[in-house]
Amino acid sequence: MSSVYDNLIRSLNPKQEAYVDLELPDPANGEYLLSVFHLVPGGKFNFLQAAAEVAAESSTGTNFKVSTETPFSRTMNALVYRLDLEKELVWIAYPWRLFDRGGNVQNILTYIVGNVLGMKEVAALKLLDVWFPPSMLEQYDGPGYTVDDMRKYLNVHDRPILGTIVKPKMGLTSAEYAEICYDFWSGGGDFVKNDEPQANQDFCPYDRMVEHVKEAMDKAVRETGQKKVHSFNVSAADLDTMLQRCEIITNAGFEPGSYAFLIDGITAGWMAVQTLRRRYPDVFLHFHRAAHGAFTRPENPIGFSVLVLSKFARLAGASGIHTGTAGVGKMKGSPEEDVVAAHGIQYLRSKGHFFNQSWTKIPDTDKDAIALVHEDTAHHVILEDDSWRGVKKCCPIVSGGLNPVRLKPFIDVMGNVDFITTMGSGVHAHPGGTKAGARALVQACDAYLKGIDIDDYARDHEELAQAIEFFTKASKDAM
């Protein structure tokens, strides 16, 4: 080890020494959750001292060594096991037995991105990637109802699930809201979602909204002969109200598979996410990530990455989570962030920023695990009759500034079509209205599937031609 590292190690005080092992044998032996932080010291400590303080605060320690430690408690210490001084990176291993054995995701996050983010000893601390060992995956729920189940219900395969967010996001009555749902569905769309602030406003009572959406869905299904799905925001002030909203939906007469529960996962909390997963394992659980930017934006030195958030959503049991538009739409993001996050939650084995995550619960060298990975990368449905072998997929949900013109560019960046796209103004701003906007979206998708240039396809598809003209001009005007 170089003299620089030797000097850093010699600088540690006795408390800090207990949280550092730069020769930790086999960190990936199944005993540890592994993590990588970007860290910049902010106080009197050097890099390794600050890293040791982070490991202490995020596991068993406090600001001073205490006499109440026991030999066993010290085995629960998080350990700094690797450094990259040039890139200001630190690898920390957390004994996963630290965490609530009830499969409690909020408990993990309370440790590793809880108080530690407020430490004055750090000027920057961002969790960039995590790795879950198979022995830990066994303890957590993972998704119950997946996008594969939704595809089967909709009979939609080999293309994105085409969805919309009703706009304006607020201010419509229950009947007006349902009318827009009907227009989108009757225009050929698959999936409609409440926007994330939708609740029980006085101008749009929740029970009436659900009732009218059911009526609109029934009419659209009769007319098109195609199944439809609506995602209802069940986020609420308390657990009882959240569950009451779920019951309003389940008792409204919807066909199983035709509705999803949307939860504002960050603002409502991980307990709400996991409650829904456990109470309603056969309902698509739609994780909206409102407020994530406070943690995930690259220019924010404190927090965690989009990949980390998305991985924990899969661990908690979300069926799908918004993962961004990789710079193609209006939201901040890039392929390096958004596509890596999307692939990190939809495949059984995926490459992250630092770790290659296998979501198998059995050894990933097992022949059956290897076969599953091959099936998965071939885009075949897996884990249908052998769910014990792995954590099921979580679907990327893509929204924020997309429109029919931008569908193929996003697919090209994404590298697959296994996602739900939820276009808002990209549908409703169409010159012909929502129904025409839905048709334009379907036509853009058809052009992609047939390998025909969108401008050529638009020559005999009026709604798509109007969309190209409108959104191309709108984009130029916005520049």
TISEMAR-12142 format. One line per 10 residues: number of its first residue (from 1); for each residue x, y, z of C-alpha. Coordinates in pm, whole numbers, plus 50000, padded with zeros to 5 digits. Each point is the difference from the previous one (the first is absolute). Last residue first. Example, Ala and Ser with C-alpha at 12.3 -4.5 7.8 and 13.67 -1.06 7.14 Angstrom:
2
2	51367:49894:50714 ~ 49863:49656:50066
END
This chain:
479
479	46463:52746:47164 ~ 49630:49974:50095 ~ 49884:50112:49655 ~ 50204:49721:49839 ~ 49842:49737:50228 ~ 49651:50133:49933 ~ 50062:49988:49625 ~ 50107:49635:50014 ~ 49712:49925:50239 ~ 49734:50145:49772
469	50121:49874:49660 ~ 50082:49652:50127 ~ 49672:49976:50191 ~ 49795:50109:49698 ~ 50171:49737:49783 ~ 49936:49738:50268 ~ 49630:50084:50009 ~ 49973:49992:49621 ~ 50153:49660:49937 ~ 50058:49960:49626
459	50312:50212:49965 ~ 50080:49952:50368 ~ 50169:49666:49936 ~ 50262:50172:49784 ~ 50068:50259:50267 ~ 50025:49730:50270 ~ 50251:49796:49802 ~ 49873:49645:49964 ~ 50145:49710:50198 ~ 49659:49837:50039
449	50018:50010:50381 ~ 50119:50361:49997 ~ 49725:50110:49763 ~ 49743:49820:50216 ~ 50127:50187:50306 ~ 49965:50334:49823 ~ 49650:49895:49891 ~ 49900:49911:50356 ~ 50128:50337:50123 ~ 49818:50183:49719
439	49681:49813:50086 ~ 50031:50103:50364 ~ 50052:50363:49899 ~ 49695:49978:49772 ~ 49795:49884:50296 ~ 50150:50269:50224 ~ 49939:50298:49776 ~ 50039:50060:49627 ~ 50277:50256:50038 ~ 50190:49758:50228
429	50063:50165:50337 ~ 49831:49707:50183 ~ 50238:49729:49878 ~ 50352:50138:50043 ~ 49845:50225:50264 ~ 49992:49695:50223 ~ 50194:49701:49870 ~ 50018:49694:50223 ~ 50236:49742:49850 ~ 49998:49656:50157
419	50318:49799:49944 ~ 50136:49687:49834 ~ 50068:50151:49658 ~ 50379:49952:49996 ~ 50327:50188:49950 ~ 49901:50298:50210 ~ 50179:50248:49774 ~ 49838:49860:49684 ~ 49664:49972:50177 ~ 50033:50368:50097
409	50070:50110:49645 ~ 49707:49783:49883 ~ 49748:50165:50235 ~ 50118:50360:49953 ~ 49769:50088:49712 ~ 49703:49844:50180 ~ 50058:50219:50307 ~ 50233:49988:50300 ~ 50038:50293:50238 ~ 50006:49823:50335
399	49904:49636:50026 ~ 50150:49652:49988 ~ 49901:49721:50233 ~ 50279:49743:50036 ~ 49853:49665:50107 ~ 50122:49807:50303 ~ 50100:49640:49934 ~ 49947:49704:50230 ~ 50249:49912:50272 ~ 50149:49658:49942
389	49991:49622:50028 ~ 49702:49971:50234 ~ 49778:50125:49718 ~ 50028:49667:49821 ~ 49670:49970:49811 ~ 49991:50344:49836 ~ 50359:50106:50075 ~ 50071:50088:49634 ~ 49825:50158:49702 ~ 50227:50003:49694
379	50187:50314:49901 ~ 50308:49811:49872 ~ 50192:50163:50285 ~ 49753:49838:50239 ~ 50027:49654:49850 ~ 50379:50019:50025 ~ 49979:50116:50362 ~ 49755:49721:50078 ~ 50232:49737:49848 ~ 50288:50128:50215
369	49782:49975:50310 ~ 49899:49645:49907 ~ 50363:49903:49945 ~ 50098:50135:50342 ~ 50284:50255:49976 ~ 49761:50278:50105 ~ 49958:49820:50331 ~ 49627:49998:50087 ~ 49819:50317:50092 ~ 50063:50148:49656
359	49990:50380:49970 ~ 50360:50013:49878 ~ 50150:50345:50024 ~ 50324:50084:49821 ~ 50138:50277:50216 ~ 50164:50337:49928 ~ 49762:50214:49791 ~ 49765:49707:49954 ~ 50015:49702:49768 ~ 49694:49778:50011
349	49898:49642:50069 ~ 49633:49910:50032 ~ 49910:50297:49784 ~ 49740:50272:50049 ~ 50136:50183:50303 ~ 50357:50076:49900 ~ 49904:50046:49637 ~ 49787:50299:50094 ~ 50263:50141:50235 ~ 50275:49969:49736
339	49762:50160:49751 ~ 49929:50292:50233 ~ 50343:50092:50131 ~ 50256:49945:49723 ~ 49719:50047:49747 ~ 49955:50354:50134 ~ 49762:50186:50227 ~ 49825:50327:50082 ~ 49640:49985:49884 ~ 49866:50142:49673
329	50027:49692:49778 ~ 50288:49832:49813 ~ 50247:50063:50284 ~ 49984:49642:50126 ~ 49619:50011:50029 ~ 49971:49933:50371 ~ 49977:49689:50218 ~ 49640:50005:50124 ~ 49939:49687:50203 ~ 49824:49672:49925
319	49876:49691:50181 ~ 50131:50135:50330 ~ 50092:49718:50238 ~ 50235:50155:50254 ~ 50309:49852:49828 ~ 49885:50144:49668 ~ 49955:50345:50155 ~ 50341:49962:50167 ~ 50161:49940:49662 ~ 49825:50303:49850
309	50117:50236:50274 ~ 50358:49873:49970 ~ 49996:50033:49621 ~ 49861:50354:50015 ~ 50300:50088:50217 ~ 50018:50086:50368 ~ 50014:50307:50224 ~ 50242:50289:50053 ~ 50217:50157:49729 ~ 49699:50125:49799
299	50127:50078:49650 ~ 49917:49648:49885 ~ 49632:50029:50100 ~ 49912:49695:50212 ~ 49915:50113:50352 ~ 49786:50313:49963 ~ 49911:49870:49655 ~ 49805:49714:50157 ~ 49725:50240:50113 ~ 49726:49813:49807
289	50111:49639:49939 ~ 49675:49838:49892 ~ 50001:49631:50087 ~ 49722:49805:49820 ~ 49905:49676:50174 ~ 49823:49770:49751 ~ 49743:49807:50205 ~ 50032:49631:50089 ~ 50208:50052:50315 ~ 49738:50234:50152
279	50051:50014:50378 ~ 50372:49920:49990 ~ 50099:50228:49711 ~ 49768:50273:50126 ~ 50156:49992:50345 ~ 50348:49999:49844 ~ 49940:50320:49806 ~ 49828:50175:50293 ~ 50288:49905:50231 ~ 50240:50135:49739
269	49861:50349:50035 ~ 49713:50218:49882 ~ 50243:50267:49874 ~ 50253:49757:49855 ~ 49765:49734:49870 ~ 49721:50214:49861 ~ 49783:49689:49964 ~ 49811:49892:49690 ~ 49773:49697:50031 ~ 49922:49825:49674
259	49673:49912:49828 ~ 49880:49777:49717 ~ 50179:49687:50120 ~ 49703:49868:50196 ~ 49684:50130:49829 ~ 49872:50316:50161 ~ 49674:49974:50193 ~ 50039:50303:50225 ~ 50089:49791:50306 ~ 50372:49978:49919
249	50014:50373:49933 ~ 49818:50116:50313 ~ 50204:49741:50192 ~ 50328:50155:49890 ~ 49871:50341:50103 ~ 49912:49863:50344 ~ 50351:49853:50022 ~ 50154:50343:49951 ~ 49750:50156:50241 ~ 50083:49747:50271
239	50375:50040:49952 ~ 50000:50375:50042 ~ 50012:50324:49802 ~ 49954:49830:49664 ~ 50171:49851:49695 ~ 49750:49782:49808 ~ 50079:50144:49656 ~ 49801:49791:49753 ~ 50164:49831:49699 ~ 49748:49914:49727
229	50031:49703:49766 ~ 49820:49909:49676 ~ 49897:49680:49819 ~ 49929:50020:49628 ~ 49674:49932:49812 ~ 50006:50363:49891 ~ 49638:50101:50063 ~ 49924:49774:50293 ~ 50335:50072:50163 ~ 49951:50376:49961
219	49654:49985:50157 ~ 50119:49791:50294 ~ 50296:50232:50056 ~ 49779:50310:50003 ~ 49764:49841:50252 ~ 50287:49892:50225 ~ 50157:50345:49971 ~ 49666:50150:50105 ~ 49979:49792:50318 ~ 50364:50061:50093
209	49961:50376:49954 ~ 49677:49992:50201 ~ 50172:49823:50289 ~ 50293:50241:49996 ~ 49799:50321:49993 ~ 50118:50229:49718 ~ 49910:50364:50076 ~ 50046:49945:50375 ~ 50340:49838:49955 ~ 50038:49636:50105
199	50346:49920:49862 ~ 50184:50072:49677 ~ 50342:50152:50082 ~ 50196:49725:49812 ~ 49805:50018:49675 ~ 49741:49728:49973 ~ 50097:49743:49742 ~ 49863:49872:49671 ~ 50114:49684:49819 ~ 49930:49832:49668
189	49944:50266:49734 ~ 49803:49927:49682 ~ 49804:50322:49941 ~ 49714:49854:50205 ~ 50236:49977:50296 ~ 50119:50357:49968 ~ 49651:50145:49951 ~ 49858:49791:50284 ~ 50267:50114:50243 ~ 49937:50361:49896
179	49629:49957:50068 ~ 50075:49844:50339 ~ 50183:50316:50109 ~ 49717:50222:49886 ~ 49752:49786:50193 ~ 50203:50009:50320 ~ 50051:50375:49967 ~ 50323:50134:49856 ~ 50218:50245:50195 ~ 50325:49808:50030
169	50253:49832:49776 ~ 49868:50185:49696 ~ 50058:49745:49865 ~ 49933:49629:50047 ~ 50322:49801:49996 ~ 50021:49772:49699 ~ 50089:49646:49907 ~ 50128:49777:49724 ~ 50141:49672:50125 ~ 50323:49973:49804
159	50016:49743:49720 ~ 50070:49628:49959 ~ 49685:49890:50182 ~ 49660:50144:50088 ~ 49727:49751:50086 ~ 49881:50253:50262 ~ 49980:49738:50276 ~ 50315:49820:49886 ~ 50185:50329:49971 ~ 49891:50093:50352
149	50129:49669:50133 ~ 50330:50059:49822 ~ 50001:50350:50149 ~ 50017:49834:50338 ~ 49768:49903:50286 ~ 50194:49890:50308 ~ 50310:50218:49993 ~ 50281:49935:50250 ~ 49908:49887:50348 ~ 50324:50009:50195
139	50178:49746:50223 ~ 50121:49769:49721 ~ 50176:50294:49835 ~ 50239:50007:50296 ~ 50152:49655:49945 ~ 50017:50077:49628 ~ 50233:50295:50072 ~ 49870:50355:49938 ~ 50236:50246:49832 ~ 49969:50377:50027
129	50093:50289:49772 ~ 50064:50375:50003 ~ 49933:50098:50361 ~ 50089:50369:50015 ~ 50195:50172:50273 ~ 50143:50345:49942 ~ 50124:50258:50251 ~ 50043:49735:50268 ~ 50106:50036:50365 ~ 49688:50209:50069
119	49789:49685:49983 ~ 49651:50052:49858 ~ 50008:49725:49736 ~ 50111:49751:50269 ~ 49678:50052:50189 ~ 49819:49789:49741 ~ 50153:49878:49673 ~ 50157:49670:50119 ~ 49814:49933:50321 ~ 49654:50149:49947
109	50019:49861:49646 ~ 50028:49647:50133 ~ 49708:50052:50240 ~ 49785:50149:49724 ~ 50050:49676:49807 ~ 49854:49774:50270 ~ 50009:49633:49898 ~ 49889:49899:50350 ~ 50358:49921:50099 ~ 50059:50362:50099
99	50353:50078:49885 ~ 50329:49952:50176 ~ 50005:49638:49878 ~ 50098:50155:49668 ~ 50354:50051:50122 ~ 50073:50327:49818 ~ 50304:50024:49770 ~ 50122:50348:49903 ~ 50179:50096:49677 ~ 50135:50355:49984
89	50038:50224:49697 ~ 50179:50335:49972 ~ 50097:49938:49635 ~ 50374:50038:50067 ~ 49978:49852:50349 ~ 49835:49678:49887 ~ 49946:49810:50324 ~ 49904:49645:50100 ~ 49881:49810:50307 ~ 49835:50258:50225
79	49820:49773:50243 ~ 49654:50022:50155 ~ 50010:49875:50357 ~ 49761:49714:50086 ~ 50284:49776:50121 ~ 50077:50273:50254 ~ 49662:49938:50165 ~ 50108:49639:50065 ~ 50318:50090:50187 ~ 49798:50249:50203
69	49994:50379:49989 ~ 49869:50176:50312 ~ 50330:50175:50067 ~ 49941:50245:49716 ~ 50236:50121:49726 ~ 49904:50355:49918 ~ 49797:50163:49718 ~ 49752:49713:49971 ~ 50023:49645:49877 ~ 49797:49694:49903
59	49918:50044:49630 ~ 49966:50319:49797 ~ 50180:50218:50255 ~ 50295:49761:50014 ~ 50038:49953:49625 ~ 49974:50376:49946 ~ 50258:50065:50272 ~ 50233:49748:49835 ~ 49958:50180:49666 ~ 50082:50333:50167
49	50317:49851:50151 ~ 50090:49850:49664 ~ 49962:50330:49815 ~ 50166:50226:50257 ~ 49805:50135:50297 ~ 49975:50360:50124 ~ 49677:50080:49820 ~ 49835:49956:49664 ~ 50146:49681:49859 ~ 49887:49926:49643
39	49834:49663:49940 ~ 49853:49824:49699 ~ 49855:49687:50150 ~ 50012:49636:49890 ~ 49801:49732:50181 ~ 50009:49631:50083 ~ 49733:49819:50203 ~ 50206:49746:50188 ~ 50008:49641:50120 ~ 49953:49841:49657
29	50369:49941:49925 ~ 50024:50312:49781 ~ 50242:50172:50242 ~ 50249:49715:49937 ~ 50270:50065:50260 ~ 50003:50355:50142 ~ 50350:50134:49936 ~ 49911:50368:50019 ~ 49824:49933:50328 ~ 49866:50321:50155
19	49720:50052:50251 ~ 50184:49891:50318 ~ 50293:50224:49908 ~ 49771:50303:50028 ~ 49945:49943:50372 ~ 50370:49951:50070 ~ 50099:50320:49813 ~ 50098:49978:49636 ~ 50301:50197:49873 ~ 50216:49687:49971
9	49758:49865:49738 ~ 50030:50317:49793 ~ 50379:49992:50023 ~ 50010:49641:49882 ~ 49766:50084:49714 ~ 50231:50275:49880 ~ 50301:49775:50062 ~ 49859:49754:49749 ~ 49861:49658:50092
END
